[in-house]
Amino acid sequence: MSAGFPIFQTQARSILSPTTGFIAAAGFTHSLTPARNCTFGCTYCYVPTLRIYGGLKPEDWKRWGQFTTVKANAAALLGRQLQPAQRIYCSPLVDPYQPAEADAKLMPAILEALCANPPAVFVVQTRGPLIVRDLDALRALARRTRLRVSFSLTTDREDVRKLFEPRCAPLQERLEAMAALREAGIEVYAALAPILPCDPEALTQIALENTSFPIVADPLHIRATKACGATTREQGVRLAALRGFTRWLEAEFQTECTAAMRRLAGNAGRGFATGPEGFSCLAQL
């Protein structure tokens, strides 16, 4: 158990998956997902909507966020699957530093395996300050490959954070983790994804002040702009309607929001992009 979350184990047959769709379009060759089901349990998370196409079992999407199943042999598998030309994204389906990782401790061994057989690019996508626990391993890996940490900053409003992602760390704790990573010499990017109700310009300014690279962004997934595949979880849609945030699920408003963010970033001499184009900066050599 971890903070009340059951942790189960499974023996995976493979740990690196050739990319498709969004992540492939961004330029990554493989993804690494160390567990199944994420104990952050964010209300808007698109992963449960993928169901079996996201490698989930019915218990996962029916009880999303209530437990996790870790791939206990992940590090051992990596040792056999890593290749020098790979560009790996970790992870499109679960946060590698979800709350259960505090007890599961999968990532240290995974980072050690990567350091022994480094790929061309390795990206960690997280919103978990727990990543600072592995600072020494990350610093060592950064000397062997192009390592990037993309930190999710979803809103500048603590009331919104508590509503949509109550198990995630407050913004200030995320910024402190980002500062520690940057001080250690690790490339840190801000991913404004998904963009929750916020002051768009204030959130962009926070990203600009706490990173040195292009800003990655993505609105909440909606069918109006994403005809197929994953979409915002129904629980998040209901919350938005209940609290008067439905415009954040409207395509026209999302376009206005990201345009304002892009202008501010451009005025600061920084890149800004959404979707696969935005995430592509993470995959570059």
N, C-alpha and C positions, 0 to 999 in steps of 0.2 A: 504493500500500500504506500501511496505518496500523497500527503495532504488529503487523505480520504479517497484517493483514486486507486482502484485495483489495477495492478500491472501484471499482464499475462505475457508469456513468452512463446515464440514460435521459431521454427527453423526454416528460414527462407531458402528457396531454391536458387535465387539470384538477388543481387542487391543493386546493380546498375541496370536501368531500363533505357533503351534507346528512346529519344524524345519524339513527341508528335505534337501537332497543334501549336498552341500559344508558345510553349517553351522552345520547341524546335524553330519556330519562326523568329524567336529572339536570338538564335544562334548557338544554343546549347546542343551538344550531341547526346548527353545522357543526364538522367536524373537519379538522385539517391534519396530514398525515403526510408528512414531507419525504423519506423514504427507504423502501425495501422490504428487510426483513431487518435485524435488530439485532445488532450485534457485542458487546453485553453477553452474549447467549446464555444467559440465566438458565434453569436447569434446569426451573423450574416454569412458564415463560412460557406463557400461554394462546394467544398469537397463532398459533403454528404449527398449533394444532388447528382454526383457522378455515379453513385451506387457501384454496381459491379465493374463499371468501366474505370473506376478509380481504384480497383483492387480491393474494394470493401466487401464485407459480408453483411447480411441483413441486420445482424445485431449492431454493427457499427453505425449504420445510418439511422437506425431506430433509437439508439442510445448514444448519439454523438456527444462526445465530451465527457462521458461518464466513466470511461476506462481507456486504457491503451494496451495494445499488444505489440511488444517490441520484438524486433528481429535479432534474436540473441547471437546469431552467427554472422552478423553484418560485417564486422571487421575481418573475420576470416575469409569471407567471400570476396571482399574488396581486394585482398592480397592476390587473388587469382584473376580478377576482372579488370584491374586498372591498366590503362594504356597511356603512353605519353601524349598522344594527340587529343585526348578527351577534354571536353569542356562540360563540367558537371554542375548541375543546379541542385542544391539541397535545402529545401525540398518543396515540390509543388503540392504535396498531399498532407503534410503534417509539419508542424514547427519542430525543428530538431532540438530546440531548447524549451519545449513544452514543460509544464510543471512536473510531470512524472519523470522527466530526465534527471531531476535532482537526485532521485533514488536509483533510476535505471542505469545511469552512468554509461550509456552507449557511446557518446560522442568522443570521449578521450581515446578509446581504442580505435575508433574510426579515423580520427585525426592522425594517430600514430601510423595506421596503415597507409594513409594518404602520403604521409611524410616519407615513408619507405619507398613508395612507388608513385611519385607525384604525377598527376595529370597536367595538362597545359593550363587549365583554369579550374578553380574550385570556388563556388559561391555559396555562402551560407545566408539563407533568407530567414530572419527571425524577428520576433518582437520581445524576446526573453532576455532580460539582463543576466540570467544565469550563464550566458555565454562567457562572461568575464571569469568564471571559474576556470575556464580552459585557456586562459590568456597565454601561458607559456607554450602550450602545444600549438596554438594558433600562430604565435610568433615564429616558432620553429618551421611550421608549414609555409609561412609567408616567405621564408628564405629559399624554399624549394620550388614554389609554383606561384602563379598569379592568383593570390587569395583575395577575395573580396567579401565583406560582410555587408549585406543589404538589410538595414534596420527599418522595420515598419513603424511609421508615424502616421496614425490614422485621423487624429483630430487634436485641436488645441484646447478642447473643452473637456474638463474632467467629468462633468455630468453626463456627457455623451459617451465617454469611455466607459463609465460605470454601467450605463444602460446597455450598450451593444457588445462590450467585451469586458465583463466584470472581473474575469480572472487574469486579465493582462495587467502589466505594470503601468502605473501612471506615466505620463509623458516625461516628467523630470527624471524618473529612474532610468528611462530608456536613454535620455540624453547623457546621463552620467555614464552609462555603459558605453555609449558611443565615444565619449571623451576618453575613457580608459583604453578602448581599442585603438583610437587614433594616436594616443600617446605612445602606444606600443609599436607604432609604425605600420599598422594594418589599414588597408584601404577601406573606408567606411562610406557607404552610400545611404541616402535617405530615400525610402520607398513610401510615398504618400499613397498607400494602397491597402485596402480600399479607402477612398475618400469618404469619411463619415461626416455628418453635419459638423461644420466648423466655420471659422473665419478663414476663407481660402488664402487670402494674402498673409494673414498672421502665421498660418501653418507653413506656407512656403518660406516666409522669412526665417522661421525657426530652422527649417531644413538648410537654408543657405548659410546660416550662422554656425551650423554644427557639422558641416561637411565641406569638401572642396571639389566635388565631382558633379556631373550632371544629375538633375533631379528626376527620379523615376516616379511615375504616378499612374493611378488607374482608378476610375470611379467604380462604384458598386456595379456588379454585373447585372444587366437587365436584358430581357428578350428583345427590346426595341433596337438595341445595338449589337446584340449577340444572338443570332438566330438559332444556334444549337449549342450543345455542350453544357458546361457548368453554368449555374446562375446563382444569384443571391438566395440563401436559405430562406424558407417561408417564415421562420421565426423572426428573422430580421425585417422582412417585409411587414409583418404584423406590427412589430414594435414601431417602425417608422410611421405607419398609419395611426397608431394609437397616440403617438407623441407629436404628431403634426410635422413630420419630416418627409412626407411623401415626395416633395419636389426633388430630393436627392436621388430619387429613383426615376426621374424624368430625363430623357435624353437631351432635350434642349437646355435644361438647367445644368446638367452635367457638362455640356459643351461650354456654356458661359463660365462655369466655375474653373474648368481647366484652362480656358483662354486667359482668365485673370491671373492664374498661377504662372502660365507661360510668359506673360508680359513682365511680371515681376522678376522672374528668373532671368529673362533676356536682358532686362535693364541692369541686372547685376553681372552680366557677362557670362551667365551659366546656361547650359543646355537644359531642356525640359521636354519630356515626351511621355506619352501614355502607351499602354498596350505593349505588344511585342517590340515596337520601336523603342519604347522607354527601357525595357528590360535588356535590350540588345547591348547597351553600354556595359552591362555586367559580364557579357560573354566574350568581349573583345580581348585579343591577346595584348 
